[in-house]
Amino acid sequence: MRLVKEIPHSRYLIQIHEYNAKYILKITLDTYEQVFKLDQREFHDLNQIDLMLTDDFYKNCLDRFLSMRNDFINFQKQII
């Protein structure tokens, strides 16, 4: 997997990797990560992915990160 682009953001680490004819969009916050696999043939230009990253998309990512954190906290409570 090869890193092809990093997108600056104030809250997230956003990276685009290339692997097996796919772009792998990774969005990281603290110890949590969301991954989206995108078919390279659907994009004429790598910058098209930037246009997909709207405020609504970022808000939804944050909601998922919060849900992931809550799930993990509940999981930890079960094993302690």
C-alpha positions as CSV (number, residue, x, y, z in Angstrom):
1,M,0.0,0.0,0.0
2,R,1.5,3.3,-1.1
3,L,0.6,6.7,0.4
4,V,-0.3,9.0,-2.5
5,K,-1.8,12.0,-0.7
6,E,-2.4,13.6,2.7
7,I,-5.2,16.1,3.1
8,P,-4.7,18.7,5.8
9,H,-7.5,19.0,8.4
10,S,-7.6,20.5,11.8
11,R,-9.2,17.5,13.5
12,Y,-8.4,14.4,11.5
13,L,-5.4,12.7,9.9
14,I,-6.6,12.1,6.3
15,Q,-4.6,9.9,4.0
16,I,-5.2,8.4,0.6
17,H,-3.3,5.3,-0.3
18,E,-3.2,3.3,-3.5
19,Y,-3.6,-0.5,-3.4
20,N,-4.8,-3.1,-5.9
21,A,-6.5,-0.5,-8.2
22,K,-8.3,1.1,-5.3
23,Y,-7.8,4.3,-3.4
24,I,-7.9,3.7,0.3
25,L,-9.2,6.7,2.1
26,K,-8.2,6.6,5.8
27,I,-9.6,9.0,8.3
28,T,-8.0,8.8,11.7
29,L,-8.9,10.5,15.0
30,D,-6.9,9.5,18.1
31,T,-6.8,5.7,18.2
32,Y,-9.8,5.2,15.9
33,E,-9.8,4.9,12.1
34,Q,-12.3,4.8,9.4
35,V,-11.5,3.3,6.0
36,F,-13.2,3.8,2.7
37,K,-12.2,1.8,-0.4
38,L,-12.8,3.6,-3.7
39,D,-12.4,2.2,-7.2
40,Q,-9.6,4.1,-9.0
41,R,-11.5,3.9,-12.3
42,E,-14.3,6.1,-10.9
43,F,-11.9,9.0,-10.5
44,H,-10.2,10.9,-13.4
45,D,-8.2,13.0,-10.9
46,L,-7.2,12.2,-7.3
47,N,-8.4,15.7,-6.3
48,Q,-12.0,14.6,-7.0
49,I,-11.8,12.8,-3.7
50,D,-11.2,16.2,-2.0
51,L,-14.5,17.4,-3.4
52,M,-16.3,14.5,-1.7
53,L,-15.0,15.6,1.7
54,T,-17.7,18.0,2.7
55,D,-18.6,19.4,6.1
56,D,-21.5,16.9,6.3
57,F,-19.1,14.1,5.5
58,Y,-16.8,15.2,8.3
59,K,-19.7,15.6,10.7
60,N,-20.8,12.0,10.0
61,C,-17.3,10.8,10.5
62,L,-17.2,12.5,13.9
63,D,-20.5,10.8,14.8
64,R,-19.1,7.4,13.9
65,F,-15.9,8.1,15.9
66,L,-18.0,8.9,18.9
67,S,-20.0,5.8,18.4
68,M,-16.9,3.7,18.0
69,R,-15.5,5.2,21.3
70,N,-18.7,4.4,23.2
71,D,-18.7,0.9,21.8
72,F,-15.1,0.4,22.9
73,I,-15.7,1.8,26.4
74,N,-18.7,-0.5,26.8
75,F,-16.5,-3.4,25.6
76,Q,-13.8,-2.6,28.1
77,K,-16.4,-2.5,31.0
78,Q,-17.4,-6.0,30.1
79,I,-13.8,-7.4,30.4
80,I,-12.8,-5.6,33.5
